[in-house]
């Protein structure tokens, strides 16, 4: 299997996926597919979720990495492996190297969340932090592989990788063969390329729809333009799909087998992470939920039965906390009150009485008296409250103003 290109055709490509499925079966989890009552009700469609966030190493990436590494000759494995990744491909290659008893060097961007670094190291891999983004890390990985005569394991633009990722699509068709659409997150395009081969070979009427973050959407732009387009400074909270280039192989496959590509905004990604946790009781990373985000934002049309691949669940706990706080504020379930009042006994009690009468629960409170910004005899008070319902924050502000308090922005 030198290349997986358009010349191979669907039958030959499907055979490669099935061979990959047999090769990696002893080492991966056949992840569950679940029906989401909540997302179905909110979207008006029948929504299913393929939970690759429950995959071994926490994402679909282990499928492709295992297929690539285990297919290498033993003498090639012994010379070592090198890969660049923001985290999920890193863990997949590290796991594959451990199973093959090979040494793996993983180059990760300096901004990679510590949890992904630690998990990669836990499989025995050597981690090298280099560069501000994936592209810089990839360039360093190419350099190291050449210096060490090791095998470079590309995260997406590789036939073996694509075939491994496509085993996820085989499982989807076996479990739900009559879907109207399968919605897939896109980074470099390895997952959607493999899944699209499986879908179009076995369920050709099912639409394959790719989703990227609007600030890092080279595949969407390339798909729409019919030629490869680079994004020089990709920006998105979804670090797992923050890429600026499309692959040669993946772009060809996406053009051939993918029906549609859309983008989602940052707040839609954040909302999808929050809703997936709160309503589906699933922990998913920002790069794992663009499919859900597209469904919730109404960007998937003309479909009744749809499936979204939740492609990963490796999210930093600190980021979860920030997402929860941000989501609660945007949903109007928390409200920030900032006001200035005279510094005399009884003022705080009166303010808290107003909050209590509006059924608010105080989460945090701070007083500021010192400093040139606060006039003598005055105090600035910041209060974070939990409200009973969306829109209650404005009622609290009106109640405080009616009692003469000076609310500040």
Order of alpha helices (4+ residues) and beta strands (2+ residues): alpha-beta-alpha-beta-alpha-alpha-beta-alpha-beta-alpha-beta-alpha-beta-alpha-beta-alpha-beta-alpha-alpha-beta-alpha-alpha-beta-alpha-beta-alpha-beta-beta-alpha-beta
